Every structure is written in C-alpha cells, then in structure tokens.
Amino acid sequence: MKRLLAALVITPLLLLPAPSFANPAPPTIVNAESGESSARVEWKAVPGAEAYNFYLKTADGRFSKINQKPVRDTFVRLTGLTNGQPYTFAVTTLDAGGNESPASLTQMLAPTGYAYNTLTVKGGARAADYVLFTIPYFTGGKSVQEIFRYLPPYDGNRWRIFSMEQGEYKEFTAITNIEPGKAYWFITADRTDLFLSGKTADGAEPFHIRLGSGWNLIGSPFLYPVDWTEVLAHNPDMAPYLGPAAWDFSAGGYEKAPTLLPFHGYLVFNAYDRDLDLVIPPAPAQPRIFEEQPPVALPRQINGDGWLIKLSASDGSYHDTDNYFGIVPDMDIAQDSLSTAEPPAWPQHLSVYFIRGNETGIRRSSDIRRNAVNSWITVIRGGENRKVTLSWKIVAGNPKMTLIDLAENRRIDMNLNSNYVFSRTNTAAHKFIITKNSR
C-alpha cells in the first residue's frame, strides 16, 4: 500500500462538523507521537475497511479533513507542523459503500524543536516606553550578551533589560537562566527588532514555574495563550495566595489580564511567605493563537446593600485604571477577582492604591469589603505631570459618596461629579478619604 506523507496546510481546508457516522467500526489508535515539526499517528486495521479519513481539530472545536484522497494505510505522518503548537487529530473508517465511522481522537500532541519570532519594540526614553516581554524558548543556557549580541554594546542610555529574582531587580550581567516562563523589562532608545529563538517547550505537557514570595515577572512558556483561571484551577492549594489575574503593563499603566499571551510579560503576586512551584497546564482545547481575551468580569448586580465603584487616575502620560472599592456581602475574599495587591511602580509611574489603618506596608489595588464600613483611604503617587485627574464610575448599586482631598481640604460630592482634578506640588503621596454618606 502507498504511504501518505502529509504537509499540514490549514488555510484551504473546508471546516466540517465533528465526524460522527454510524456504520463501520472506528479505528483503534495504537500510537501517536510528535517530533521536530512533525507528528505520526498509527492505528489498527479495521476488518472490512476500504480506507480511512484523517482530521485536524480546529480552534473552534470542529474537525477539518486533511487527506484529499482516502488513506489506504494504517498510519499518517504529518510534516510542516509548528513547533510548540498543540494539535489534536482524529481518524475514521470508510467502508466500500463510502460510509464513515465515528472518529477516534488522539491525545494532544505538540511538536518540539527550533522556533523563532521577531518582537518589535517601539523605543523611547520614558518609563512608559518599557515593555514586559518573555522568551517562550529554551535558549540553551545562553547569556543575555549572547542572546542580544546584535544590539549595540550595553549602555543604559541606548537599551536596558531587567529581570526580577527573589523580589529584586537584576540588570544585564546579573541576569541568569533565560528560559520560558520568565519575563523581563526592556527599553530601547530607538525602534528595535528583537530576534527571539530557541527550542520550544512541549506544549502538550505541564510546565513548572518557581514563584518567589512577593512579586514575580512571568509569561506563557508556550506558543499559545494561557488562561489564568485554568492555572488557578490546576493549582488549588496555591490559588488563595495568588492574584486571580496577572498584571499587564502597556501605554503607561497596569491593567489586570486574565490571559497570558505568548511573548508578553506579566506581574503575578505570591502572598505566601515562601516560594511556590506553580504548574502551568497545557491548553485544555485547541488554542487560539494570540487572541486577546475580554477583561475580568465585574459583578453588575450585588445582593443586599452591596455596591462597587471603579476608581481611575491619569496625568496624561501615565494612568492607573484598574482599582475598585465597595461592599460585596456575598464575596469570597480568597477568590475575589478584584481584591489584589497593587503592582510595584517605577518612580515615574502613576499609582493608585488603598491602605487600611490596621495593616502595615500593604498596598491594595482594590479595597472590597464583605461587611459595611464607612470610609476608605486612597493614595495617589508618582506620575510626571503636574495635573492629575481622578475619576470614578459606579459599577453596581447606588451609594452616596464623598471624596475628601486631605492636602487641599476639599470635599467633592461623587454623585454630582465623575472626576476631580488636582495639582501635584511635589512627588509626595496625595491622600484622600472616601466616605459613604448616610441616606
């Protein structure tokens, strides 16, 4: 019989529903393995079979037939696959009458081997021009000097790179272990292309990342997005110590990110007092490469007398928009998607955070309570421009609130106004008290 060598071409294939026909018996898959840019699937011969069809599971969960002619052997070898990308295949039986059997599916397969990507950094000289990126490849133990040897000699005025180890930033020669799962701050004075290459992680196997106590820079170790809720579900003992969303940095500010995208870097807070061995699970289904995910969902209806307000600040160059406070009576504190620590900020970054009188050294990006309280302490610091706009939006409920600017001794009715502009006289923190009025 003639053997089939299939080069995988996704674009021209016709999308079909998952095959589910009733007559011949389905094949029994006896071996499915991946190699360098390739995969091989083998099955037992089905008595009375005329031939077989071979399918690829697509991103929307349907199956696309790969073979143009019926397969008359009991295996298929596929070439031209993307290293690091998971694939799921299916095979069906055809009888002499053209009837097709139900499908037998392979486990998820991910070819491993050399891969590369070009990351463009726009350049600039401000803290807002830093990017957080990750290299989802094993670089073979190469140093930063070797990986970026095509860049000019290291000079803080031309380009800089930082890692975070044990809660401390390391620069250039102090950086060790360039590997998947770690992220790095990077800035360059001019627009620059970073050429990233190496061996991919096995996208069908779990990946282990060591998180130190406090803040960590991480990224997807795979060439597909990683859903953070899937990570927490896979690590239930660690979930109470980790923020329910990672933090992304772009356009001069931090925002919560429910998904780790390939080549992007993120900050994650470990509230435990020791290191955690976090397991990143492989994609639960055929992944959607580089697809942005919706932001963390907010409750629009809250039981009882609960309410929620979003607080944002901007100075025109920097912003901090992902801050919430309020009362959510039925909230599970450990799992609340809004109560997370405030990310560490460069001195130029604008940072909005909440503090509580009974806590020392804790900055909260949000201050959500289960039980009724009447006031919240809010602090704004950093930024580079004199004018700062503090704005708010009621997300749920109908609370009556007053904003008190302690530095200016001003009171603002938050129900009659949606923002407040104040002037920074120096780099000192600007403190506010937000109170809930009695009805």
Legacy VTK file of the C-alpha trace (Angstrom):
# vtk DataFile Version 3.0
C-alpha trace
ASCII
DATASET POLYDATA
POINTS 439 float
0.000 0.000 0.000
1.107 3.534 -0.680
2.256 5.528 2.324
0.937 9.017 2.948
3.223 11.947 3.709
1.024 14.959 4.511
2.293 18.514 4.764
-0.205 20.296 7.012
-1.870 23.269 5.318
-4.699 24.753 7.378
-5.980 27.688 5.309
-7.590 25.985 2.293
-9.263 23.204 4.249
-13.048 23.035 4.441
-14.338 23.145 8.014
-16.627 20.209 8.735
-18.643 19.215 11.791
-17.075 16.630 14.081
-17.381 13.299 12.188
-19.979 11.047 13.781
-21.279 8.384 11.406
-22.838 5.087 12.329
-21.786 2.136 10.177
-18.144 0.890 10.175
-16.235 0.362 13.415
-13.883 3.228 14.378
-10.128 2.619 14.264
-8.171 1.933 17.457
-5.208 4.295 17.722
-2.120 2.392 18.884
0.499 5.142 18.701
0.531 8.943 18.403
3.769 10.866 18.763
5.286 14.145 17.708
8.778 15.071 16.569
10.618 18.028 15.096
7.863 19.913 13.184
6.105 16.595 12.659
3.700 14.016 14.062
2.920 10.357 13.368
-0.389 8.622 14.149
-0.838 4.848 13.791
-3.967 2.706 14.225
-5.054 -0.911 13.967
-6.523 -2.108 10.690
-10.313 -2.383 10.851
-11.701 -5.607 9.280
-13.633 -4.793 6.129
-12.283 -1.242 5.934
-11.849 0.184 2.463
-9.793 3.218 3.623
-9.586 5.890 6.312
-10.019 9.664 6.699
-7.756 11.845 8.831
-8.856 15.066 10.557
-7.414 18.034 12.452
-9.292 19.594 15.359
-9.560 23.333 14.719
-9.663 26.275 17.123
-13.469 26.338 17.160
-13.662 22.672 18.185
-14.694 21.335 14.789
-12.705 18.942 12.584
-11.119 19.622 9.204
-10.272 16.710 6.890
-6.596 16.734 5.902
-6.349 13.991 3.285
-7.529 14.819 -0.228
-7.758 11.105 -1.141
-8.762 8.249 1.195
-5.851 6.920 3.278
-5.163 3.267 2.416
-2.522 2.643 5.054
-2.830 2.431 8.842
-0.705 5.429 9.696
-0.216 9.060 8.735
2.934 11.132 9.102
2.496 14.911 9.062
5.234 17.437 8.381
5.365 21.220 8.440
3.816 21.468 11.896
4.594 24.419 14.153
6.934 23.538 16.985
5.371 24.229 20.362
1.838 24.302 18.981
-0.551 21.587 20.270
-2.556 19.550 17.776
-5.383 17.034 18.165
-6.117 14.632 15.312
-8.882 12.138 14.547
-9.176 9.132 12.238
-12.298 7.449 10.852
-13.020 4.265 8.917
-14.532 4.147 5.404
-16.258 1.034 4.079
-16.782 0.018 0.457
-20.066 1.895 0.347
-18.442 5.165 1.445
-19.963 5.038 4.918
-17.851 6.632 7.638
-17.389 5.538 11.242
-17.315 7.642 14.397
-13.968 9.333 14.990
-11.134 8.119 17.208
-9.201 11.064 18.672
-5.533 11.285 19.577
-4.299 12.860 22.745
-2.957 16.393 22.331
0.404 16.364 20.508
2.895 19.231 20.426
5.988 19.055 18.208
9.100 20.419 19.894
12.176 21.885 18.262
13.672 25.098 16.986
11.382 28.111 16.544
11.784 31.858 16.310
9.861 35.127 16.492
10.569 38.797 15.882
9.373 41.220 18.575
9.291 44.913 17.641
9.906 47.445 20.436
8.881 50.990 19.501
11.598 52.672 21.595
11.645 55.749 23.804
13.263 57.241 26.883
10.414 57.339 29.432
9.322 54.757 31.960
6.107 54.455 29.918
8.191 53.128 27.000
9.306 49.995 28.842
7.803 46.737 27.661
7.375 43.460 29.514
8.240 40.508 27.314
9.017 36.823 27.640
11.023 34.348 25.560
8.975 31.120 25.326
12.024 29.155 24.171
14.865 27.279 25.813
17.910 29.288 24.792
20.464 26.615 25.687
21.940 28.462 28.662
22.973 31.489 26.606
23.742 34.702 28.465
21.950 37.972 27.770
25.081 39.143 25.927
24.896 36.153 23.584
21.134 36.364 23.012
21.235 40.077 22.145
24.663 40.218 20.551
23.233 42.032 17.510
22.295 45.040 19.693
24.786 47.853 20.390
27.127 47.385 23.392
25.143 47.560 26.605
24.512 51.174 27.576
21.690 52.352 29.826
21.155 55.326 27.527
20.633 53.064 24.498
18.932 49.953 25.881
18.312 48.265 29.239
16.931 44.966 30.459
15.823 43.863 33.936
14.716 40.605 35.473
13.216 40.013 38.905
14.719 37.378 41.189
13.686 36.922 44.835
11.753 40.186 44.616
14.792 42.192 43.471
15.535 43.603 40.033
18.645 42.307 38.258
20.209 44.079 35.290
22.101 42.664 32.309
25.150 40.704 33.564
23.334 39.774 36.800
20.506 38.105 34.847
20.636 34.321 34.860
18.549 31.494 33.455
16.928 32.996 30.384
14.175 30.435 29.910
10.458 30.033 29.212
8.068 31.271 31.858
10.204 34.230 32.953
9.558 37.814 31.873
11.802 40.861 31.532
11.526 44.624 31.468
13.102 46.044 28.312
13.578 49.510 26.856
15.498 50.817 23.879
16.097 54.387 22.762
15.244 53.614 19.131
12.751 51.325 17.432
14.319 47.880 17.590
13.522 44.362 16.426
14.326 41.620 18.930
15.041 38.276 17.273
14.000 35.539 19.709
14.758 31.890 19.036
15.378 28.566 20.728
13.789 25.198 21.433
10.111 25.200 22.296
8.634 23.743 25.458
6.376 20.749 24.985
3.007 22.451 24.577
1.165 19.245 25.485
2.881 18.787 28.859
2.600 20.793 32.119
5.298 23.391 32.729
6.722 24.265 36.166
7.479 27.859 37.198
9.062 28.806 40.522
7.400 31.846 42.113
9.218 33.675 44.867
7.376 35.323 47.736
6.059 38.720 46.619
6.022 39.957 43.022
7.221 37.869 40.073
7.713 38.541 36.367
6.273 35.655 34.358
4.964 34.802 30.897
3.413 31.986 28.931
6.020 29.241 28.450
4.035 28.052 25.430
3.357 29.461 21.982
-0.322 29.846 22.792
-2.341 31.848 25.338
-2.634 30.518 28.880
-5.900 31.164 30.704
-5.030 32.269 34.256
-8.211 30.739 35.657
-7.045 27.384 34.260
-3.728 27.879 36.079
-5.504 28.563 39.381
-7.814 25.583 38.884
-4.772 23.373 38.252
-3.074 24.650 41.441
-5.935 24.722 44.007
-3.624 24.738 47.046
-1.807 27.812 45.729
-4.817 29.730 44.391
-5.558 31.535 47.712
-2.032 33.017 47.653
-2.078 34.158 44.014
-3.908 37.048 42.445
-6.911 35.929 40.403
-5.488 37.832 37.434
-1.994 38.676 36.233
-0.997 42.307 35.632
-0.111 43.602 32.175
1.748 46.874 31.523
1.061 48.949 28.427
0.560 52.576 27.434
1.927 53.831 30.742
-0.148 51.802 33.168
-1.026 48.429 34.662
-4.229 46.540 33.935
-5.470 43.113 35.015
-5.017 40.419 32.380
-6.982 37.140 32.534
-4.771 35.537 29.882
-1.007 35.184 29.439
-0.300 35.844 25.762
2.846 34.469 24.071
5.861 36.835 24.147
4.089 39.192 26.592
5.313 39.587 30.164
3.175 39.930 33.302
3.424 40.510 37.036
1.973 37.991 39.490
1.853 38.387 43.268
2.626 35.466 45.594
1.193 36.276 49.034
2.752 33.186 50.614
5.887 33.660 52.742
7.881 31.161 50.702
8.416 30.007 47.122
5.678 28.208 45.218
6.153 25.655 42.446
3.418 26.700 40.039
2.288 24.256 37.352
1.153 25.762 34.044
-1.230 23.235 32.437
-1.277 22.710 28.668
-4.172 24.108 26.687
-7.397 22.232 27.526
-8.526 22.540 23.891
-7.113 23.564 20.555
-5.746 27.029 21.380
-6.494 30.303 19.657
-3.072 31.780 18.974
-2.518 35.404 20.068
-6.221 36.088 20.567
-6.950 38.805 23.094
-9.357 37.827 25.865
-12.064 40.012 27.476
-11.189 41.778 30.734
-12.015 40.368 34.153
-15.782 40.299 34.537
-17.321 42.659 37.082
-20.473 41.996 39.073
-23.318 44.158 37.751
-25.753 43.105 40.454
-24.843 42.728 44.115
-27.102 41.261 46.747
-28.449 43.320 49.634
-26.951 46.756 50.232
-23.775 45.992 48.288
-22.197 48.341 45.773
-18.996 48.757 43.763
-17.113 51.764 42.336
-14.228 51.812 39.852
-11.506 54.392 40.541
-9.015 55.645 37.911
-6.302 58.276 37.670
-4.344 59.796 34.795
-1.774 62.552 34.373
-1.790 62.458 30.571
1.323 60.283 30.346
0.636 57.580 32.905
-2.520 56.006 34.217
-3.834 53.548 36.795
-7.339 52.437 35.902
-7.985 49.041 37.494
-8.963 49.973 41.072
-12.212 49.120 42.880
-13.756 49.680 46.276
-17.108 48.889 47.798
-19.191 46.380 49.730
-19.932 42.919 48.322
-21.665 40.955 51.112
-21.546 37.546 49.411
-17.946 37.868 48.215
-15.421 35.110 48.853
-12.372 37.119 49.934
-9.904 34.405 48.913
-11.257 34.130 45.381
-12.432 37.683 44.719
-11.320 38.774 41.266
-10.968 42.416 42.275
-9.037 42.333 45.564
-5.387 42.141 44.521
-2.146 43.754 45.587
-1.001 46.977 43.901
1.775 46.244 41.357
5.208 47.740 42.073
5.686 51.004 40.193
8.697 52.770 38.796
9.001 56.269 40.355
7.519 57.851 37.214
4.502 55.541 37.095
1.210 56.813 38.429
-0.045 54.533 41.177
-3.465 54.476 42.863
-3.875 52.231 45.882
-5.819 51.729 49.108
-4.462 51.296 52.613
-6.169 50.170 55.810
-5.426 51.554 59.230
-4.869 48.129 60.765
-2.382 46.989 58.085
1.301 47.842 57.782
3.033 48.167 54.408
0.148 46.649 52.417
-0.969 48.485 49.284
-4.191 47.224 47.747
-5.149 47.888 44.146
-8.721 47.473 45.383
-10.415 47.511 48.762
-13.532 45.328 48.650
-15.270 44.528 51.947
-17.919 41.987 52.881
-19.134 43.925 55.910
-20.275 47.540 55.964
-17.646 50.226 56.577
-17.938 53.977 56.095
-14.564 55.126 54.774
-11.669 54.171 52.503
-8.149 55.625 52.474
-6.915 56.210 48.915
-3.401 57.261 47.909
-2.060 58.562 44.586
1.657 58.890 43.975
4.076 59.092 41.077
3.451 60.469 37.617
5.415 63.110 35.723
2.873 65.851 35.014
1.535 68.422 37.455
-2.174 67.934 36.758
-3.774 64.632 37.758
-7.363 63.625 37.055
-9.016 61.232 39.486
-12.210 59.764 38.039
-14.802 57.225 39.189
-17.704 55.170 37.900
-20.399 53.342 39.853
-20.297 49.736 38.639
-23.097 48.342 40.810
-25.514 49.649 43.429
-26.360 53.275 44.221
-24.146 54.507 47.080
-23.942 58.140 48.200
-20.240 59.021 48.412
-17.976 61.976 49.288
-14.341 62.409 48.274
-12.141 64.390 50.697
-8.814 65.769 49.449
-6.743 65.952 52.649
-3.981 68.048 51.065
-6.378 70.709 49.732
-9.038 70.292 52.419
-11.732 69.963 49.728
-14.896 67.881 49.679
-16.393 66.594 46.428
-19.816 65.012 46.016
-19.057 61.899 43.959
-22.692 61.537 42.885
-22.775 65.023 41.318
-19.311 64.732 39.740
-17.454 61.985 37.862
-13.891 63.298 38.290
-11.683 65.593 40.292
-8.554 67.416 39.045
-5.796 68.287 41.463
-2.231 69.601 41.186
0.845 67.769 42.371
3.182 70.196 44.121
5.934 67.619 44.615
6.495 63.876 44.397
4.902 63.214 47.786
1.885 60.929 48.032
-1.518 62.617 47.712
-4.009 61.169 50.171
-7.798 61.069 50.044
-10.581 59.797 52.279
-13.692 58.450 50.571
-16.738 58.248 52.827
-20.167 56.712 52.417
-22.928 59.107 53.397
-25.906 58.087 55.450
-29.095 58.186 53.382
LINES 1 440
439 0 1 2 3 4 5 6 7 8 9 10 11 12 13 14 15 16 17 18 19 20 21 22 23 24 25 26 27 28 29 30 31 32 33 34 35 36 37 38 39 40 41 42 43 44 45 46 47 48 49 50 51 52 53 54 55 56 57 58 59 60 61 62 63 64 65 66 67 68 69 70 71 72 73 74 75 76 77 78 79 80 81 82 83 84 85 86 87 88 89 90 91 92 93 94 95 96 97 98 99 100 101 102 103 104 105 106 107 108 109 110 111 112 113 114 115 116 117 118 119 120 121 122 123 124 125 126 127 128 129 130 131 132 133 134 135 136 137 138 139 140 141 142 143 144 145 146 147 148 149 150 151 152 153 154 155 156 157 158 159 160 161 162 163 164 165 166 167 168 169 170 171 172 173 174 175 176 177 178 179 180 181 182 183 184 185 186 187 188 189 190 191 192 193 194 195 196 197 198 199 200 201 202 203 204 205 206 207 208 209 210 211 212 213 214 215 216 217 218 219 220 221 222 223 224 225 226 227 228 229 230 231 232 233 234 235 236 237 238 239 240 241 242 243 244 245 246 247 248 249 250 251 252 253 254 255 256 257 258 259 260 261 262 263 264 265 266 267 268 269 270 271 272 273 274 275 276 277 278 279 280 281 282 283 284 285 286 287 288 289 290 291 292 293 294 295 296 297 298 299 300 301 302 303 304 305 306 307 308 309 310 311 312 313 314 315 316 317 318 319 320 321 322 323 324 325 326 327 328 329 330 331 332 333 334 335 336 337 338 339 340 341 342 343 344 345 346 347 348 349 350 351 352 353 354 355 356 357 358 359 360 361 362 363 364 365 366 367 368 369 370 371 372 373 374 375 376 377 378 379 380 381 382 383 384 385 386 387 388 389 390 391 392 393 394 395 396 397 398 399 400 401 402 403 404 405 406 407 408 409 410 411 412 413 414 415 416 417 418 419 420 421 422 423 424 425 426 427 428 429 430 431 432 433 434 435 436 437 438
